Amino acid sequence: MVVQENTCEVLVIGGGPAGSTIAALLAQRGHDVLMLEKSKHPRFHIGESLLPMNMPLFDRLGVAEEIKRIGIVKLGAEFVSPWHGEPVMIDFNDAWDNTCPSAYQVRRDEFDDILFKNAVSKGARTIEECKVTDIEFHQGAGATVMSMGKDGQAQRVGARFVVDASGRDTFLANHFDMKHRNKKHNSAAIFGHFSGAKRLEGEFEGCISLFWFDHGWFWFIPLSDGNTSVGATCWPYYMKTRKTDTTQFLMDTIALCPALVERLKDARLVSPVTATGNFSYFSERASGENYLLLGDAFAFIDPVFSSGVFLAMNSAFVGAEAVEACLSQPQQAARALKGFNKTMSHGPRIFSWFIYRITTPAMRNLLMYTGSESKIKKALISVLIGDVFGKKHHAFWLFMFKVMYYLLSLSDLKGTVAAWRKRKSAIRVVEMGMTS
């Protein structure tokens, strides 16, 4: 077999939000960047809800107007609980930093395509429908990457630096055998798009809604084309009970949530239903000599707070600085990668504390609280908008939120213990027997 030879300064594996963002940033700085994407844009992807802290990143990339064109404005998040009264709306404008009071809901095929084309416009070279198959690192001399194109054409690429933005394929984490399932939190999801769903009215039409039910929670994400993304994130034990096809299983699961049934009573399913094992995982490290991992290639956490795209893009901005230091100032490489590793661990750690507890009675009570505004609530909203990096002014009040959570848990010790036992049983790793 004839193998094509290629070289680049930075090889980026994956053309999603993380890969396209870092490719654009580095190419704009004059680096020779080659990005390999296994699919072809536009392609379907889940994760349509963005955070307000994404907005400054769009400005810095120069894509803000294009994202605005495809998005529907998201001013907050609605929480709906069968164990409480009326739904509660959390307004992003009530965060400590209200300079970014809104975000967007987007179709990911359109969103990812915009970021990918932006990387090309900034000078990055790209090859689509090209899957990376192997890699060999050379101490102090970069790496050699093997890939295979759609036509079966093999390619060997020599690169000074490799960026893994392969998402849940976790190419380098698998290569180094450093990927671990998160024993504290496991979930799976089943989802589809509906037309005719009943949305919130007025300016809150584009807000995401979260519905709790006995086996997990649902998302309800309005999209600008009139459709609504609806999905259930459930404990593995529940997904294991599936006896029907995925479409019927989704409809049967929706039937367990009367509030969501009401919102979908005049709706029609307009897409295939997808089921996927969303087992949370993390990698032992986010970087090494001549490589780093971005976004989901490093760690995946439950999408309850819509943090995925934000963490991916933020990691790309921080990663671009680290790569720049490694290539232009090798004497600063160790320090730059240490700082990158710290940032990569920080974001998931902050979000995970809330995610691990999202179905507990105490957390539901706090999120459904309708009393007067407080600094503690402002700190919570700051997390919900993605304001989790380097913000010291609300750290104390976030700590106080956690104190309140533990006090509420102790006040209902019987319910807390019951929830803990249920969760411990629920997060057991099981073979899903489901395909995406």
Contacts in CASP RR format, 6 or more apart in sequence:
PFRMAT RR
TARGET T0000
AUTHOR 0000-0000-0000
METHOD contacts of the structure
MODEL  1
MVVQENTCEVLVIGGGPAGSTIAALLAQRGHDVLMLEKSKHPRFHIGESL
LPMNMPLFDRLGVAEEIKRIGIVKLGAEFVSPWHGEPVMIDFNDAWDNTC
PSAYQVRRDEFDDILFKNAVSKGARTIEECKVTDIEFHQGAGATVMSMGK
DGQAQRVGARFVVDASGRDTFLANHFDMKHRNKKHNSAAIFGHFSGAKRL
EGEFEGCISLFWFDHGWFWFIPLSDGNTSVGATCWPYYMKTRKTDTTQFL
MDTIALCPALVERLKDARLVSPVTATGNFSYFSERASGENYLLLGDAFAF
IDPVFSSGVFLAMNSAFVGAEAVEACLSQPQQAARALKGFNKTMSHGPRI
FSWFIYRITTPAMRNLLMYTGSESKIKKALISVLIGDVFGKKHHAFWLFM
FKVMYYLLSLSDLKGTVAAWRKRKSAIRVVEMGMTS
1 154 0 8 1.000
2 154 0 8 1.000
3 154 0 8 1.000
3 155 0 8 1.000
3 156 0 8 1.000
4 153 0 8 1.000
4 154 0 8 1.000
4 155 0 8 1.000
4 156 0 8 1.000
5 155 0 8 1.000
5 156 0 8 1.000
5 157 0 8 1.000
6 34 0 8 1.000
6 155 0 8 1.000
6 156 0 8 1.000
6 157 0 8 1.000
6 158 0 8 1.000
7 157 0 8 1.000
7 158 0 8 1.000
7 159 0 8 1.000
8 32 0 8 1.000
8 33 0 8 1.000
8 34 0 8 1.000
8 125 0 8 1.000
8 157 0 8 1.000
8 158 0 8 1.000
8 159 0 8 1.000
8 160 0 8 1.000
9 31 0 8 1.000
9 32 0 8 1.000
9 33 0 8 1.000
9 159 0 8 1.000
9 160 0 8 1.000
9 161 0 8 1.000
9 327 0 8 1.000
10 23 0 8 1.000
10 26 0 8 1.000
10 31 0 8 1.000
10 32 0 8 1.000
10 33 0 8 1.000
10 34 0 8 1.000
10 159 0 8 1.000
10 160 0 8 1.000
10 161 0 8 1.000
10 162 0 8 1.000
10 163 0 8 1.000
10 323 0 8 1.000
10 327 0 8 1.000
11 33 0 8 1.000
11 34 0 8 1.000
11 35 0 8 1.000
11 36 0 8 1.000
11 143 0 8 1.000
11 145 0 8 1.000
11 157 0 8 1.000
11 158 0 8 1.000
11 159 0 8 1.000
11 161 0 8 1.000
11 162 0 8 1.000
11 163 0 8 1.000
12 19 0 8 1.000
12 22 0 8 1.000
12 23 0 8 1.000
12 33 0 8 1.000
12 34 0 8 1.000
12 35 0 8 1.000
12 36 0 8 1.000
12 124 0 8 1.000
12 163 0 8 1.000
12 165 0 8 1.000
13 36 0 8 1.000
13 132 0 8 1.000
13 145 0 8 1.000
13 162 0 8 1.000
13 163 0 8 1.000
13 164 0 8 1.000
13 165 0 8 1.000
13 166 0 8 1.000
13 171 0 8 1.000
13 172 0 8 1.000
13 297 0 8 1.000
14 35 0 8 1.000
14 36 0 8 1.000
14 37 0 8 1.000
14 38 0 8 1.000
14 165 0 8 1.000
14 166 0 8 1.000
14 167 0 8 1.000
15 23 0 8 1.000
15 35 0 8 1.000
15 36 0 8 1.000
15 37 0 8 1.000
15 41 0 8 1.000
15 112 0 8 1.000
15 116 0 8 1.000
15 119 0 8 1.000
15 126 0 8 1.000
15 165 0 8 1.000
16 37 0 8 1.000
16 45 0 8 1.000
16 112 0 8 1.000
16 115 0 8 1.000
16 116 0 8 1.000
16 165 0 8 1.000
16 167 0 8 1.000
16 312 0 8 1.000
17 111 0 8 1.000
17 112 0 8 1.000
17 115 0 8 1.000
17 309 0 8 1.000
17 312 0 8 1.000
17 313 0 8 1.000
17 316 0 8 1.000
18 165 0 8 1.000
18 167 0 8 1.000
18 294 0 8 1.000
18 295 0 8 1.000
18 296 0 8 1.000
18 297 0 8 1.000
18 312 0 8 1.000
18 313 0 8 1.000
18 315 0 8 1.000
18 316 0 8 1.000
19 35 0 8 1.000
19 119 0 8 1.000
19 163 0 8 1.000
19 165 0 8 1.000
19 294 0 8 1.000
19 316 0 8 1.000
20 35 0 8 1.000
20 112 0 8 1.000
20 115 0 8 1.000
20 116 0 8 1.000
20 118 0 8 1.000
20 119 0 8 1.000
21 57 0 8 1.000
21 61 0 8 1.000
21 115 0 8 1.000
21 119 0 8 1.000
21 312 0 8 1.000
21 313 0 8 1.000
21 316 0 8 1.000
21 317 0 8 1.000
21 320 0 8 1.000
22 163 0 8 1.000
22 165 0 8 1.000
22 294 0 8 1.000
22 316 0 8 1.000
22 317 0 8 1.000
22 319 0 8 1.000
22 320 0 8 1.000
22 323 0 8 1.000
23 33 0 8 1.000
23 35 0 8 1.000
23 119 0 8 1.000
23 122 0 8 1.000
23 124 0 8 1.000
23 126 0 8 1.000
24 61 0 8 1.000
24 115 0 8 1.000
24 118 0 8 1.000
24 119 0 8 1.000
24 121 0 8 1.000
24 122 0 8 1.000
24 124 0 8 1.000
25 61 0 8 1.000
25 122 0 8 1.000
25 316 0 8 1.000
25 317 0 8 1.000
25 320 0 8 1.000
26 33 0 8 1.000
26 124 0 8 1.000
26 320 0 8 1.000
26 323 0 8 1.000
26 324 0 8 1.000
27 33 0 8 1.000
27 119 0 8 1.000
27 122 0 8 1.000
27 123 0 8 1.000
27 124 0 8 1.000
28 122 0 8 1.000
28 123 0 8 1.000
29 320 0 8 1.000
29 324 0 8 1.000
31 323 0 8 1.000
31 324 0 8 1.000
31 327 0 8 1.000
32 125 0 8 1.000
33 119 0 8 1.000
33 123 0 8 1.000
33 124 0 8 1.000
33 125 0 8 1.000
34 124 0 8 1.000
34 125 0 8 1.000
34 126 0 8 1.000
34 127 0 8 1.000
34 157 0 8 1.000
34 159 0 8 1.000
35 119 0 8 1.000
35 124 0 8 1.000
35 125 0 8 1.000
35 126 0 8 1.000
35 127 0 8 1.000
36 126 0 8 1.000
36 127 0 8 1.000
36 130 0 8 1.000
36 131 0 8 1.000
36 132 0 8 1.000
36 145 0 8 1.000
36 147 0 8 1.000
36 157 0 8 1.000
37 116 0 8 1.000
37 126 0 8 1.000
37 127 0 8 1.000
37 128 0 8 1.000
37 129 0 8 1.000
37 130 0 8 1.000
38 129 0 8 1.000
38 130 0 8 1.000
38 131 0 8 1.000
38 132 0 8 1.000
38 169 0 8 1.000
39 128 0 8 1.000
39 129 0 8 1.000
40 128 0 8 1.000
40 129 0 8 1.000
41 109 0 8 1.000
41 112 0 8 1.000
41 113 0 8 1.000
41 116 0 8 1.000
41 117 0 8 1.000
41 128 0 8 1.000
42 109 0 8 1.000
42 110 0 8 1.000
42 112 0 8 1.000
42 113 0 8 1.000
43 109 0 8 1.000
43 112 0 8 1.000
44 108 0 8 1.000
44 109 0 8 1.000
45 108 0 8 1.000
45 109 0 8 1.000
45 112 0 8 1.000
46 108 0 8 1.000
46 189 0 8 1.000
46 191 0 8 1.000
46 229 0 8 1.000
46 274 0 8 1.000
46 276 0 8 1.000
47 108 0 8 1.000
47 229 0 8 1.000
47 303 0 8 1.000
47 306 0 8 1.000
47 308 0 8 1.000
47 309 0 8 1.000
48 105 0 8 1.000
48 106 0 8 1.000
48 107 0 8 1.000
48 108 0 8 1.000
48 111 0 8 1.000
48 221 0 8 1.000
48 223 0 8 1.000
48 229 0 8 1.000
49 74 0 8 1.000
49 103 0 8 1.000
49 105 0 8 1.000
49 208 0 8 1.000
49 219 0 8 1.000
49 221 0 8 1.000
49 306 0 8 1.000
50 74 0 8 1.000
50 103 0 8 1.000
50 104 0 8 1.000
50 105 0 8 1.000
50 106 0 8 1.000
50 306 0 8 1.000
50 309 0 8 1.000
50 310 0 8 1.000
51 103 0 8 1.000
51 305 0 8 1.000
51 306 0 8 1.000
51 307 0 8 1.000
51 309 0 8 1.000
51 310 0 8 1.000
51 384 0 8 1.000
51 385 0 8 1.000
51 386 0 8 1.000
52 92 0 8 1.000
52 95 0 8 1.000
52 100 0 8 1.000
52 101 0 8 1.000
52 102 0 8 1.000
52 103 0 8 1.000
52 385 0 8 1.000
52 386 0 8 1.000
53 100 0 8 1.000
53 310 0 8 1.000
53 314 0 8 1.000
53 385 0 8 1.000
53 386 0 8 1.000
53 387 0 8 1.000
54 103 0 8 1.000
54 104 0 8 1.000
54 309 0 8 1.000
54 310 0 8 1.000
54 313 0 8 1.000
55 64 0 8 1.000
55 100 0 8 1.000
55 102 0 8 1.000
55 103 0 8 1.000
56 100 0 8 1.000
57 310 0 8 1.000
57 313 0 8 1.000
57 314 0 8 1.000
57 317 0 8 1.000
58 64 0 8 1.000
58 67 0 8 1.000
60 317 0 8 1.000
61 115 0 8 1.000
61 118 0 8 1.000
62 118 0 8 1.000
63 114 0 8 1.000
63 115 0 8 1.000
63 118 0 8 1.000
66 114 0 8 1.000
66 118 0 8 1.000
67 104 0 8 1.000
67 106 0 8 1.000
67 111 0 8 1.000
67 114 0 8 1.000
68 104 0 8 1.000
70 104 0 8 1.000
70 106 0 8 1.000
70 107 0 8 1.000
70 110 0 8 1.000
70 111 0 8 1.000
70 114 0 8 1.000
70 224 0 8 1.000
71 104 0 8 1.000
71 105 0 8 1.000
71 106 0 8 1.000
71 223 0 8 1.000
71 224 0 8 1.000
72 104 0 8 1.000
72 105 0 8 1.000
72 106 0 8 1.000
72 205 0 8 1.000
72 206 0 8 1.000
72 222 0 8 1.000
72 223 0 8 1.000
72 224 0 8 1.000
73 102 0 8 1.000
73 103 0 8 1.000
73 104 0 8 1.000
73 203 0 8 1.000
73 206 0 8 1.000
74 92 0 8 1.000
74 102 0 8 1.000
74 103 0 8 1.000
74 104 0 8 1.000
74 105 0 8 1.000
74 206 0 8 1.000
74 207 0 8 1.000
74 208 0 8 1.000
75 91 0 8 1.000
75 92 0 8 1.000
75 93 0 8 1.000
75 101 0 8 1.000
75 102 0 8 1.000
75 203 0 8 1.000
75 204 0 8 1.000
75 206 0 8 1.000
75 207 0 8 1.000
76 89 0 8 1.000
76 90 0 8 1.000
76 91 0 8 1.000
76 92 0 8 1.000
76 102 0 8 1.000
76 204 0 8 1.000
76 207 0 8 1.000
76 208 0 8 1.000
76 384 0 8 1.000
77 89 0 8 1.000
77 90 0 8 1.000
77 92 0 8 1.000
77 207 0 8 1.000
77 208 0 8 1.000
77 209 0 8 1.000
77 210 0 8 1.000
77 384 0 8 1.000
78 87 0 8 1.000
78 88 0 8 1.000
78 89 0 8 1.000
78 90 0 8 1.000
78 200 0 8 1.000
78 204 0 8 1.000
78 207 0 8 1.000
78 208 0 8 1.000
78 209 0 8 1.000
78 210 0 8 1.000
79 87 0 8 1.000
79 88 0 8 1.000
79 89 0 8 1.000
79 90 0 8 1.000
79 209 0 8 1.000
79 210 0 8 1.000
79 212 0 8 1.000
79 367 0 8 1.000
79 368 0 8 1.000
80 87 0 8 1.000
80 209 0 8 1.000
80 210 0 8 1.000
80 211 0 8 1.000
80 212 0 8 1.000
80 259 0 8 1.000
80 260 0 8 1.000
81 87 0 8 1.000
81 212 0 8 1.000
81 364 0 8 1.000
81 368 0 8 1.000
82 212 0 8 1.000
82 213 0 8 1.000
82 257 0 8 1.000
82 258 0 8 1.000
82 259 0 8 1.000
83 212 0 8 1.000
83 361 0 8 1.000
83 364 0 8 1.000
84 364 0 8 1.000
84 365 0 8 1.000
84 368 0 8 1.000
85 368 0 8 1.000
86 370 0 8 1.000
87 209 0 8 1.000
87 259 0 8 1.000
88 367 0 8 1.000
88 368 0 8 1.000
88 369 0 8 1.000
88 370 0 8 1.000
89 204 0 8 1.000
89 207 0 8 1.000
90 367 0 8 1.000
90 381 0 8 1.000
90 384 0 8 1.000
91 101 0 8 1.000
91 381 0 8 1.000
92 98 0 8 1.000
92 100 0 8 1.000
92 101 0 8 1.000
92 102 0 8 1.000
92 103 0 8 1.000
92 381 0 8 1.000
92 384 0 8 1.000
92 385 0 8 1.000
93 101 0 8 1.000
93 102 0 8 1.000
94 373 0 8 1.000
94 377 0 8 1.000
94 378 0 8 1.000
94 381 0 8 1.000
95 101 0 8 1.000
95 378 0 8 1.000
95 381 0 8 1.000
95 382 0 8 1.000
95 384 0 8 1.000
95 385 0 8 1.000
95 387 0 8 1.000
96 378 0 8 1.000
96 379 0 8 1.000
96 381 0 8 1.000
96 382 0 8 1.000
96 387 0 8 1.000
96 391 0 8 1.000
96 393 0 8 1.000
96 394 0 8 1.000
97 382 0 8 1.000
97 385 0 8 1.000
97 387 0 8 1.000
97 391 0 8 1.000
100 385 0 8 1.000
103 385 0 8 1.000
105 206 0 8 1.000
105 208 0 8 1.000
105 221 0 8 1.000
105 222 0 8 1.000
105 223 0 8 1.000
105 224 0 8 1.000
105 229 0 8 1.000
106 223 0 8 1.000
106 224 0 8 1.000
107 223 0 8 1.000
107 224 0 8 1.000
107 225 0 8 1.000
111 309 0 8 1.000
116 126 0 8 1.000
119 126 0 8 1.000
120 126 0 8 1.000
127 147 0 8 1.000
127 149 0 8 1.000
127 155 0 8 1.000
129 149 0 8 1.000
129 150 0 8 1.000
130 147 0 8 1.000
130 148 0 8 1.000
130 149 0 8 1.000
130 150 0 8 1.000
130 155 0 8 1.000
131 147 0 8 1.000
131 148 0 8 1.000
131 149 0 8 1.000
132 145 0 8 1.000
132 146 0 8 1.000
132 147 0 8 1.000
132 166 0 8 1.000
132 171 0 8 1.000
133 146 0 8 1.000
133 147 0 8 1.000
133 148 0 8 1.000
134 145 0 8 1.000
134 146 0 8 1.000
135 143 0 8 1.000
135 144 0 8 1.000
135 145 0 8 1.000
135 146 0 8 1.000
135 162 0 8 1.000
135 171 0 8 1.000
135 172 0 8 1.000
135 175 0 8 1.000
136 143 0 8 1.000
136 144 0 8 1.000
137 143 0 8 1.000
137 162 0 8 1.000
137 289 0 8 1.000
137 290 0 8 1.000
137 291 0 8 1.000
138 144 0 8 1.000
139 289 0 8 1.000
140 289 0 8 1.000
140 290 0 8 1.000
142 158 0 8 1.000
142 159 0 8 1.000
142 160 0 8 1.000
142 161 0 8 1.000
142 162 0 8 1.000
142 290 0 8 1.000
143 158 0 8 1.000
143 159 0 8 1.000
143 162 0 8 1.000
143 290 0 8 1.000
143 291 0 8 1.000
144 156 0 8 1.000
144 157 0 8 1.000
144 158 0 8 1.000
144 159 0 8 1.000
145 156 0 8 1.000
145 157 0 8 1.000
145 158 0 8 1.000
145 159 0 8 1.000
145 162 0 8 1.000
146 154 0 8 1.000
146 155 0 8 1.000
146 156 0 8 1.000
146 157 0 8 1.000
147 154 0 8 1.000
147 155 0 8 1.000
147 157 0 8 1.000
148 154 0 8 1.000
148 155 0 8 1.000
149 155 0 8 1.000
160 290 0 8 1.000
160 327 0 8 1.000
161 290 0 8 1.000
161 291 0 8 1.000
161 323 0 8 1.000
161 326 0 8 1.000
161 327 0 8 1.000
162 172 0 8 1.000
162 290 0 8 1.000
162 291 0 8 1.000
163 291 0 8 1.000
163 292 0 8 1.000
163 294 0 8 1.000
163 319 0 8 1.000
163 323 0 8 1.000
164 170 0 8 1.000
164 171 0 8 1.000
164 172 0 8 1.000
164 173 0 8 1.000
164 291 0 8 1.000
164 292 0 8 1.000
164 293 0 8 1.000
164 294 0 8 1.000
164 297 0 8 1.000
165 294 0 8 1.000
165 295 0 8 1.000
165 297 0 8 1.000
165 312 0 8 1.000
165 316 0 8 1.000
166 172 0 8 1.000
166 297 0 8 1.000
167 295 0 8 1.000
167 296 0 8 1.000
167 297 0 8 1.000
167 300 0 8 1.000
167 312 0 8 1.000
168 296 0 8 1.000
168 300 0 8 1.000
169 297 0 8 1.000
170 179 0 8 1.000
170 281 0 8 1.000
170 283 0 8 1.000
170 296 0 8 1.000
170 297 0 8 1.000
171 297 0 8 1.000
172 283 0 8 1.000
172 291 0 8 1.000
172 293 0 8 1.000
172 297 0 8 1.000
173 179 0 8 1.000
173 283 0 8 1.000
173 293 0 8 1.000
173 297 0 8 1.000
173 298 0 8 1.000
176 284 0 8 1.000
178 283 0 8 1.000
178 284 0 8 1.000
178 285 0 8 1.000
179 281 0 8 1.000
179 282 0 8 1.000
179 283 0 8 1.000
180 281 0 8 1.000
180 282 0 8 1.000
180 283 0 8 1.000
180 284 0 8 1.000
181 279 0 8 1.000
181 280 0 8 1.000
181 281 0 8 1.000
181 429 0 8 1.000
182 279 0 8 1.000
182 280 0 8 1.000
182 281 0 8 1.000
182 282 0 8 1.000
182 301 0 8 1.000
183 427 0 8 1.000
184 280 0 8 1.000
184 352 0 8 1.000
184 356 0 8 1.000
184 427 0 8 1.000
185 280 0 8 1.000
185 301 0 8 1.000
185 302 0 8 1.000
185 352 0 8 1.000
185 355 0 8 1.000
185 356 0 8 1.000
185 427 0 8 1.000
186 235 0 8 1.000
186 236 0 8 1.000
186 279 0 8 1.000
186 280 0 8 1.000
186 427 0 8 1.000
186 428 0 8 1.000
186 429 0 8 1.000
187 216 0 8 1.000
187 233 0 8 1.000
187 234 0 8 1.000
187 235 0 8 1.000
187 236 0 8 1.000
187 277 0 8 1.000
187 278 0 8 1.000
187 279 0 8 1.000
187 280 0 8 1.000
187 302 0 8 1.000
188 233 0 8 1.000
188 234 0 8 1.000
188 235 0 8 1.000
188 236 0 8 1.000
188 239 0 8 1.000
188 275 0 8 1.000
188 276 0 8 1.000
188 277 0 8 1.000
188 278 0 8 1.000
188 279 0 8 1.000
188 432 0 8 1.000
188 434 0 8 1.000
189 231 0 8 1.000
189 232 0 8 1.000
189 233 0 8 1.000
189 234 0 8 1.000
189 275 0 8 1.000
189 276 0 8 1.000
189 277 0 8 1.000
189 278 0 8 1.000
189 303 0 8 1.000
190 231 0 8 1.000
190 232 0 8 1.000
190 234 0 8 1.000
190 239 0 8 1.000
190 246 0 8 1.000
190 249 0 8 1.000
190 250 0 8 1.000
190 253 0 8 1.000
190 273 0 8 1.000
190 274 0 8 1.000
190 275 0 8 1.000
190 276 0 8 1.000
191 219 0 8 1.000
191 229 0 8 1.000
191 230 0 8 1.000
191 231 0 8 1.000
191 232 0 8 1.000
191 250 0 8 1.000
191 273 0 8 1.000
191 274 0 8 1.000
192 229 0 8 1.000
192 230 0 8 1.000
192 231 0 8 1.000
192 250 0 8 1.000
192 269 0 8 1.000
192 271 0 8 1.000
192 272 0 8 1.000
192 273 0 8 1.000
192 274 0 8 1.000
193 223 0 8 1.000
193 227 0 8 1.000
193 228 0 8 1.000
193 229 0 8 1.000
193 230 0 8 1.000
193 269 0 8 1.000
193 270 0 8 1.000
193 271 0 8 1.000
194 227 0 8 1.000
194 228 0 8 1.000
194 230 0 8 1.000
194 264 0 8 1.000
194 267 0 8 1.000
194 268 0 8 1.000
194 269 0 8 1.000
194 270 0 8 1.000
195 226 0 8 1.000
195 227 0 8 1.000
195 228 0 8 1.000
195 267 0 8 1.000
195 268 0 8 1.000
195 270 0 8 1.000
196 226 0 8 1.000
196 228 0 8 1.000
196 266 0 8 1.000
196 267 0 8 1.000
196 268 0 8 1.000
197 220 0 8 1.000
197 222 0 8 1.000
197 227 0 8 1.000
197 228 0 8 1.000
197 230 0 8 1.000
197 263 0 8 1.000
197 264 0 8 1.000
197 266 0 8 1.000
197 267 0 8 1.000
198 262 0 8 1.000
198 263 0 8 1.000
198 264 0 8 1.000
198 265 0 8 1.000
198 266 0 8 1.000
198 267 0 8 1.000
199 205 0 8 1.000
199 206 0 8 1.000
199 222 0 8 1.000
199 228 0 8 1.000
199 263 0 8 1.000
200 206 0 8 1.000
200 207 0 8 1.000
200 209 0 8 1.000
205 222 0 8 1.000
206 222 0 8 1.000
207 222 0 8 1.000
208 219 0 8 1.000
208 220 0 8 1.000
208 221 0 8 1.000
208 222 0 8 1.000
208 306 0 8 1.000
209 219 0 8 1.000
209 220 0 8 1.000
209 263 0 8 1.000
210 217 0 8 1.000
210 218 0 8 1.000
210 219 0 8 1.000
210 220 0 8 1.000
210 304 0 8 1.000
211 217 0 8 1.000
211 218 0 8 1.000
211 220 0 8 1.000
211 257 0 8 1.000
211 259 0 8 1.000
211 260 0 8 1.000
212 359 0 8 1.000
212 364 0 8 1.000
213 232 0 8 1.000
213 256 0 8 1.000
213 257 0 8 1.000
213 260 0 8 1.000
214 256 0 8 1.000
215 232 0 8 1.000
215 234 0 8 1.000
215 235 0 8 1.000
215 238 0 8 1.000
215 253 0 8 1.000
215 256 0 8 1.000
216 232 0 8 1.000
216 233 0 8 1.000
216 234 0 8 1.000
216 235 0 8 1.000
216 238 0 8 1.000
216 359 0 8 1.000
217 232 0 8 1.000
217 233 0 8 1.000
217 304 0 8 1.000
217 358 0 8 1.000
217 359 0 8 1.000
218 230 0 8 1.000
218 231 0 8 1.000
218 232 0 8 1.000
218 233 0 8 1.000
218 254 0 8 1.000
218 257 0 8 1.000
218 260 0 8 1.000
219 229 0 8 1.000
219 230 0 8 1.000
219 231 0 8 1.000
219 233 0 8 1.000
219 303 0 8 1.000
220 228 0 8 1.000
220 229 0 8 1.000
220 230 0 8 1.000
220 231 0 8 1.000
220 260 0 8 1.000
220 263 0 8 1.000
221 228 0 8 1.000
221 229 0 8 1.000
221 230 0 8 1.000
222 228 0 8 1.000
223 229 0 8 1.000
227 270 0 8 1.000
227 271 0 8 1.000
228 267 0 8 1.000
230 254 0 8 1.000
230 260 0 8 1.000
230 264 0 8 1.000
231 250 0 8 1.000
232 250 0 8 1.000
232 253 0 8 1.000
232 254 0 8 1.000
233 278 0 8 1.000
233 302 0 8 1.000
233 303 0 8 1.000
233 304 0 8 1.000
234 253 0 8 1.000
235 423 0 8 1.000
235 426 0 8 1.000
235 427 0 8 1.000
236 277 0 8 1.000
236 279 0 8 1.000
236 426 0 8 1.000
236 427 0 8 1.000
236 428 0 8 1.000
236 429 0 8 1.000
236 430 0 8 1.000
236 432 0 8 1.000
237 425 0 8 1.000
237 426 0 8 1.000
237 428 0 8 1.000
237 430 0 8 1.000
238 426 0 8 1.000
239 275 0 8 1.000
239 277 0 8 1.000
239 432 0 8 1.000
239 434 0 8 1.000
240 430 0 8 1.000
240 432 0 8 1.000
242 249 0 8 1.000
242 275 0 8 1.000
242 434 0 8 1.000
244 252 0 8 1.000
246 273 0 8 1.000
246 274 0 8 1.000
246 275 0 8 1.000
246 434 0 8 1.000
247 269 0 8 1.000
247 272 0 8 1.000
247 273 0 8 1.000
249 273 0 8 1.000
249 275 0 8 1.000
250 273 0 8 1.000
250 275 0 8 1.000
251 269 0 8 1.000
254 260 0 8 1.000
254 261 0 8 1.000
254 264 0 8 1.000
255 261 0 8 1.000
274 436 0 8 1.000
275 432 0 8 1.000
275 434 0 8 1.000
275 435 0 8 1.000
275 436 0 8 1.000
276 434 0 8 1.000
276 436 0 8 1.000
277 432 0 8 1.000
277 434 0 8 1.000
277 436 0 8 1.000
278 300 0 8 1.000
278 302 0 8 1.000
278 303 0 8 1.000
279 300 0 8 1.000
279 429 0 8 1.000
280 299 0 8 1.000
280 300 0 8 1.000
280 301 0 8 1.000
280 302 0 8 1.000
281 299 0 8 1.000
281 300 0 8 1.000
282 298 0 8 1.000
282 299 0 8 1.000
282 300 0 8 1.000
282 348 0 8 1.000
283 293 0 8 1.000
283 297 0 8 1.000
283 298 0 8 1.000
283 299 0 8 1.000
285 293 0 8 1.000
285 341 0 8 1.000
286 292 0 8 1.000
286 293 0 8 1.000
286 298 0 8 1.000
286 340 0 8 1.000
286 341 0 8 1.000
286 344 0 8 1.000
286 345 0 8 1.000
287 293 0 8 1.000
287 322 0 8 1.000
287 337 0 8 1.000
287 340 0 8 1.000
287 341 0 8 1.000
287 344 0 8 1.000
288 337 0 8 1.000
290 326 0 8 1.000
292 319 0 8 1.000
292 322 0 8 1.000
292 323 0 8 1.000
292 337 0 8 1.000
292 340 0 8 1.000
293 344 0 8 1.000
294 312 0 8 1.000
294 315 0 8 1.000
294 316 0 8 1.000
294 319 0 8 1.000
295 308 0 8 1.000
295 311 0 8 1.000
295 312 0 8 1.000
295 315 0 8 1.000
295 316 0 8 1.000
295 344 0 8 1.000
296 308 0 8 1.000
296 312 0 8 1.000
298 315 0 8 1.000
298 344 0 8 1.000
299 344 0 8 1.000
299 348 0 8 1.000
301 307 0 8 1.000
301 308 0 8 1.000
301 348 0 8 1.000
301 351 0 8 1.000
301 352 0 8 1.000
301 355 0 8 1.000
302 355 0 8 1.000
302 358 0 8 1.000
304 354 0 8 1.000
304 355 0 8 1.000
304 358 0 8 1.000
305 351 0 8 1.000
305 354 0 8 1.000
305 355 0 8 1.000
305 383 0 8 1.000
305 384 0 8 1.000
305 386 0 8 1.000
307 347 0 8 1.000
307 351 0 8 1.000
307 386 0 8 1.000
310 386 0 8 1.000
311 347 0 8 1.000
311 348 0 8 1.000
311 351 0 8 1.000
314 343 0 8 1.000
314 389 0 8 1.000
315 343 0 8 1.000
315 344 0 8 1.000
318 339 0 8 1.000
318 340 0 8 1.000
318 343 0 8 1.000
318 344 0 8 1.000
319 340 0 8 1.000
321 336 0 8 1.000
321 340 0 8 1.000
322 336 0 8 1.000
322 337 0 8 1.000
322 339 0 8 1.000
322 340 0 8 1.000
325 332 0 8 1.000
325 333 0 8 1.000
325 335 0 8 1.000
325 336 0 8 1.000
326 332 0 8 1.000
326 333 0 8 1.000
326 336 0 8 1.000
326 337 0 8 1.000
343 389 0 8 1.000
346 388 0 8 1.000
346 389 0 8 1.000
347 388 0 8 1.000
347 389 0 8 1.000
350 383 0 8 1.000
350 388 0 8 1.000
351 383 0 8 1.000
351 388 0 8 1.000
353 402 0 8 1.000
354 363 0 8 1.000
354 383 0 8 1.000
357 363 0 8 1.000
357 405 0 8 1.000
359 419 0 8 1.000
359 423 0 8 1.000
360 409 0 8 1.000
360 416 0 8 1.000
360 419 0 8 1.000
360 420 0 8 1.000
360 423 0 8 1.000
361 408 0 8 1.000
361 409 0 8 1.000
361 412 0 8 1.000
361 415 0 8 1.000
361 416 0 8 1.000
361 419 0 8 1.000
362 405 0 8 1.000
362 406 0 8 1.000
362 408 0 8 1.000
362 409 0 8 1.000
362 412 0 8 1.000
362 416 0 8 1.000
363 405 0 8 1.000
365 408 0 8 1.000
366 380 0 8 1.000
366 401 0 8 1.000
366 404 0 8 1.000
366 405 0 8 1.000
366 408 0 8 1.000
367 380 0 8 1.000
369 377 0 8 1.000
375 394 0 8 1.000
375 397 0 8 1.000
375 400 0 8 1.000
376 397 0 8 1.000
376 400 0 8 1.000
376 401 0 8 1.000
376 404 0 8 1.000
378 394 0 8 1.000
378 397 0 8 1.000
379 394 0 8 1.000
379 397 0 8 1.000
379 398 0 8 1.000
379 400 0 8 1.000
379 401 0 8 1.000
380 398 0 8 1.000
380 401 0 8 1.000
382 388 0 8 1.000
382 391 0 8 1.000
382 394 0 8 1.000
382 398 0 8 1.000
383 398 0 8 1.000
387 394 0 8 1.000
409 416 0 8 1.000
410 416 0 8 1.000
END
